[in-house]
């Protein structure tokens, strides 16, 4: 499922391995924050895109230049 994918990404890029209960608690907390501050969604999406873009660039750089 998506939990395995998220866990794989966290372990691969950040070196973080979290139990599923912690991920569930974080999801609930973010949902509460979004209900309280709806504009927070735009900031979270922007942050996700920024972090994802940096991860992709670093990954491609490391494959291309450091993998030789």
FENDA-V316702 format. One record per pair of residues at least 12 apart in sequence whose C-alpha atoms are under 10 Angstrom apart, sorted by the first residue. I is the first residue (numbers start at 1). GAP is how many residues later the second one is. If there is no record, write none. Layout:
# FENDA-V316702
i = <I/I>
gap = <GAP/GAP>
This chain:
# FENDA-V316702
i = <3/3/3/4/6/6/7/7/7/13/13/13/14/30>
gap = <17/20/21/16/12/17/12/13/16/42/45/46/41/14>
